[in-house]
Amino acid sequence: MRIVNLNPDTDIGASSWFVDLEGHRLLMDSGVHPKREGRSSLPMFDLIKNEEVDAIALSHCHHDHVGALPVALRYFPKAHVLMSELSYFLIERVLHNSVNVMTRQRDEIGIKEYPLYSHDEVDDIAPLFQGFKYNREVEWAAFHKARAGLSSPTLEFFDAGHALGSAGMMIRGQKQTLFFTGDVSFRSQTILKGARFEDIKADVLIMETTRGDRAVPEGFTREAEVERLTQAMERVLKRKGCILIPTFALGRTQEILAHLALLTRSGRLKAQPIYIGGLGRVFTEIYDLESHRTHRQHSNLQLREALNLVVLEKGQIDKMKLSGGRIFVITAGMMSENTAAHDLALRMIGDERQAIFFVGYADPDTPGGRLKASKPGETFLFSGSGGEVTRRCELDDFDLTAHANRDELLNFVGQVSPHTVLLGHGGDVSRRWFEENIRSRYPKIKVIQPEPGKSVEV
């Protein structure tokens, strides 16, 4: 088995793995790097451009895992695209939104390479997409290879509990097996139940390491953290301040909306408009429509019915009065420039009545990351367009992650019992923690941190 890590960087970036298994070739994920721009954000497809890729399999529909799919299909036009059934309902909307975002970045900040693909190109590749139910084993080798009598490896998607449609992948060949975790949450969230990775065994494991740099505090529970958020919201609303919760449109938005819906149902939150973005509304609608197909809690909770969701129109943020206890659950989670979350935060940061509550990761080099690191009364550079600001608003960070903690993943390594583990999708500190602890606990397992673009034989 030959594996190449195509992420152009060593941190959480453009997830993409090339696998050559017994003469059959698979690309797992095709993401874009969230901190890079233009073609430098793409996986290193040039390294495998002469390979005959039979199929592309997607773990889930976040941009760092699927945002480069149309570009990948230029390199490998004969490959068919496999994903979970639930991801099938999301993928085209995700890619069309990516075109919109890149077009806006070209026009507003002058990135001439954008868009990297067009709406027409997304429409043209859509017939290649195939969605499969979890726990269904399918063959993925090219037809001409099967016709020639070569045995076909199989692929099976397992519910990863991270976001709607997220999946781990089991690749089975004649001699070896490979399991790829994708992004995984073993613990249940407000809506989605935890991953169903029971009884998984594999020879090779490719594992995310997102939270390897963060120990779980003693006594921490998700339930207590949710209650802490609830009390913070009650405190702000009592003083008639507004609340901004910056979120990612797929997954985090729906989890927060579900919490607000449950608070409204219990009477702890009065019925009131909840302001969201357009893409967040689209994905919320799909969460509702596909609730019967999803391994989730509160199966009958329809967010569009339980809440008065108001989609913010372009420019509306600048005109709204920030009084009376308004609640905003809007993208982008890292407050990138030229987003509603960025522009609203600019209005709220200097006002002590307002509150900004983070419920997910924000890279330190983004406006959200710089705001999260700021201290009360401190003046800091928020963004290029926003300039320097002085933070007077209430600010807090709530650990409601959709990623497994490091101890859970370390235990999972023991469950899978592979002969080799490849570490990816995490920073240097995170991957180093996993390597040291896997070697210590499971000394017979080989641990590899594959460098970008380097071919690994396992």
N, C-alpha and C positions, 0 to 999 in steps of 0.2 A: 504494500500500500504506500503510495506516494502522496504527500500532502504539502500544499503551498499556502502560506498565510499571505493573502493579497492586500491586507490593510496597509496603506502607505506609511503608517506611523505605529509607534509602540503603545499608544494609549487607546482609550475607547474611541474608535473612529469608524472607518468604512468597513463594516463586517463583510468579509468574503473569503471563502476557503475553497481551494481547488483540491479535489480528491481523485486520484487515479487508482481504481480498485479492480485488479484482475483484468486490465485492458479496457475498462469502462470508465468514463470520466464525468464527474459531477461537480457543479459549482454550487456551493451552499452559501446562500445570501449574496446580495449585490447592493451594498449600501453606499452612502456618501458620508464623508467625514464632516461632522457638524462644525468644526472650527476652521475648515479650509474653504477656499472659494475657487470656482472655476474647475478646470480639469484636474488641478492638484487634489481635489476632494474625492476623486474617483479611486476605486481599487486599481491595482497594478495589472490590468488586463493584458497589457503588452507582453508580460512575461509568459503568458500561456496562449498567445494569439494563434500559434500554429497547432494547438491541441484541438482535437475533435471532441468538443463537449457534447455529451449526449443529452443532458438535462440540467436545469437550474432549479434548485429546491429552496424555498423561502421559509425562514423560521417565523417571521411575523412582519407586520406592515408599518413599523417605525422606519423613518427615513434612513437611519444609519444601518439598516438591514436591507432595504429595498429601493432606495432612492436612485440607484444607478442601473436599475434593471434594463431600461431601454438601451442604454449604452452597451451593456453586456450582450444584448441580443444583436447588436451590430457586429460584434466580434463572432458570435456563435448563432447565426440565424437559423440553424437547423435544430437547435435545442428546444425541447418543450419545457414548460414552466410548471412546476408542481408546488402546491401550497395546501394548507388546510382549507376545509370547506368554508369556515368563517372568514379566513383571510381573502378568499375569492370574492366576497361581497365588499371588501374594503380596497383592494389593490388599485383598481382604476381610479377611484376618487383620490387616493393618496398621490398617485403619479400625476394626475391632472392638476392637483393643488401645487405640486412641486413645480410644474411648468409656470403656473401663475406667480409663485414666489420668485422664481429665477427671473422671470420677465420684469417683475417689479424692481428687483435688485439691479438689473441691467439699466433700467430707466432712472432709478433714484440714486444709485451710488456708482454707476458706470462700470459694472463688471461686463466687459465686452463679450466674453465667452458664453454668457448666459443668453437664452436658456440652452442647456446642454442637450435637450430634446424638445420636441413640439407636441402639441395636443394631437395632431394627426398621427404622429409616430406612436403615441400611446394607444390610439384607436387601432392602428395597424397591427400592433403586437398582441392585442387583447385575445384574439382567437387561439393563441398559443397557451393561454392560462388554463390550468386544470385544478379544480378543488377536490380534496378528498376528506372523508370523515376521519376523525381520530381512530387509531387502532385498526386501520385497514392496510394490509400489506400490498404494495403495488410494484410492478416491474418498471424500471426506468431506462433500460438500455435502448439504444437506437434500433429502429426496426430492422435495418439491414444487418446488424450484428446478430440479432435474434434469428433472422432468416438463415444466416450462415451457420447456425447451430451453436453459437456461443451462449453459454448459460448467462442468464440475466440476473444481476443483483437486484435486490428489492429495497424499498424505502417504506417506512411506517412513521406516521406523525403521532406524537404523544402530547396531550394537553399540558402546556407549560405554566398556566396560571398567571402569566405576566400581563397580558392584555388580550382583548378579544381576538381569537384566532391564533394566538401564540403557540408555538410547537417546538418540542425537541424532536430530533430525527434519528431514527435507527436505520443504519445502512447495513444490509446483510449481503455478503458475498459468499462464494463457495468455501473459502478458507478463513476469512476474517470478518469481524463485525466492527462497526464504528457507531458511537453515539455522540451526537452534537446537542448540547443543552439548549443552544440559543440563549435568550434571556429567560430566566425562570424565577418563579416565586413559589416556594413550598408552603407558604402560609396563606390562608384565605384573606382576601381584601373585603371591602364592603360589599361588592357585587361578586367578583370572580372568586371561586374556590381555588385552593392551592393546586399545584401541579400534581398530575397523576403519572408519576414516574416509578410506580411500584414494580418490583421484580425485573428491573432492567439490568442486564448483564452485557458486557461488550469487551472486546479485545482492546479497543482504542477509544479513549474518551477525549473529546474536545469540549472544554468547559469555560464558561464565562467566569470572570473574577472581579466583577464590578466593585463589590464591597469588601474585598480582601484587606483594605486599609482601615476598616472600621470594626472594632469589637462591639458586641452588643452589651450595653450597660447592664449591670446587675439589677435584676428586678424589672427590667423593661418589658412592657407588653404593648401590643398594638392597641388594645382596648383602652388602656390608660392614656395613650397618646391621642387617640380620637377624642376622649373626654377632655383632655387638656385643650385641644383645638376648639371644642364646643364651648368651654368656659371662656376662652379668649374671645370668641365671637360674641358671646352674650355680653361680655364686658364692653366691647366696642360699640355694639348696637345700643346698649343702655345709654351711652353718652352721645348717641346720634351720629357717630362717626361711620365712615364707609370702610368696607373691607375689600381688598384686592387679593385674590388667590390666583397667582399665575400658574398655568397648567399646560401640559401637552394635550393637544386636541384629542388624541386617541388613547384612551385608558385612564389617565389621571383625571381628566375632566369628568368622565362618567362616574368614577369612584367618588369624587367630591360631591357631585350632584346627587348621587344616591344617599350620601350622608345627610345632605341638606333636606332631602325628601323625607328621610326617616325622622329627622328633628322636627320637621313641620307636622308630620303625622302624630308625633308624641306630644306636640304642643310647646316644645322648647324654642321653636322658631316660628314667628308669626308668618302667615302666608303673605308673600311679597314678591315682586319681580326679581328674578335672578338673571343678571346680564351675562351673556356668553357671546362667543364669536361664531361666525358662520360655519366654519369647518367643525367646530365643536358640536354645533347643532346637528350637522350631517351624521357624524359618528354616533351621537346620542340617539338619533333616530334608528340607526342600524343596531345599536345595542338593544333598543326596545323591540325592533322587528324580529331579531334573532334570539330573543331571550329563551325561546323554547328549545333552541338547539345548543344552548350554552350551559356548561357546568358551572352553575352560579347559585348564589343565595338570593332570596327575595325574587323568585322567578316571576311573580305577578306584579312586581313593581315596574310600572311604565313611567319613565322619568318625564316624558312630555306631558303626561296627564297629572302627575303628582306635583309638578312645579309649574309656575308661570315663567317660562323661559322667554327672555327677550333678546333677540339677536341685535347686537350693536351694528349700526350702519357706519359706513366710512365717514369720518369727521364728527360723529356724534359725541365721542369722548371729550372733544375740546369744548363742547357747548353745555354739557351736563353739569348741574350743580352738585357738588360733593357734600351733600348734607342729607339728613333724614335716615341714615342707616342703610345705604344701598350696598348690595353684595355683587361683586364682579368675579366670575370664574372664567378667565379668558386666556388665550394663548398670546404670547409664547412663554413656555416655562422658564426660559433663561432671559426673557425680556430683551430679545434682539431688537436692534433699531428698526424703525418703520413698522412696528407692531402696536396693536392696541394696548397690550400690557406695558410696553415701554413708555408710551405716551401718557397713559393713565398714572403710572408710577411717578413720572416727572411732576405731575400735579399734586401727588399725595405725599411725596417724600418730605417736603418742608412743612407739613401741617400736622401738628401733634394730635389732632382729633382722629386722624386716619390711621389705618392699620394695613400692613402688607404681610401676609402669611405665606411662607413657602412650604410646600408639601412634597417636594421632590428635588432632584439634583439640579444644581446650577453651576456650570463650569466657572472656576474662579476668574477666567479671562473674559467673561461676558458681563453685560450690565447687571444681570440678576446676581451673578456671583460677587461682583464688587459691592452691590447693595447689601447682600447677605453678610458680607464681611465687615461692613461699616459699623461704627459705634454711634450712640446717641450724641448729637451735637457736632459730629465730625463732618468736615467738608471733604469731598472726594470726587474724583472724576467718574461720573456715571456712564457716559458714552460720548462718542465723537459729536453727535448731534445735540445731545442733552447737556454737554459740558459739565462743569463742576456744580455740585448740589450739596446742601447741608441737611443731614438726616435728622428730622425731628419727629417723624411718624413712629408709631409703635411697629415693631418688627419682630417676627419670631419664625422659627424653623421647626416644622413638625415632621418626624421621621415616619412617613407613611409610604415607604418604598415599595415598589413592585418587583424588587430583586431579592433573591435569597440571601440570607446573611452567610458569613464565611464559615461558621461552624456547621450549618446545614449542608453546604456544598462539600465540606471536608468529609462529613459522614456519608454523603452521596458517593464520593469516590470509593469508599469502602464497600458500599452496596454494589456498585458496578463491577468492582474488582478487575480493572483493566490491567494489561501488562504495560501500557503506556498512556500517560495523560499529557495532552497539549493544552497550554494555558493561553487564553486570549481575552479580549474584550475587558481590559482592566488596565489601570496605570502600573507603573514600575513597582511601586510599594505593594500594591495589591497582589501582583503576580509573584513577587518575591515571598510574600507571606505564605501563599499557597504552596510554592515550591518547597520552602523550608518545612512546613508542617506536613505535607504529603510524604516527604522523604523521612521525616521523623516517625510518623505513625504507620506508614506503609512502605517500609524500606525495600520491598521487592518490586515496587512500581517505578518505572522509569518516568521521569518528569522532564518535559521539554517546553521551553519558552521559544517558540519559533520566531525568528527575526523576520521582519517584513521582506517578502519576496524570496526567502530561502526555502529550497525544497528539502523536505524531511522524509526519510524512508523509515517506516515502522512495520 
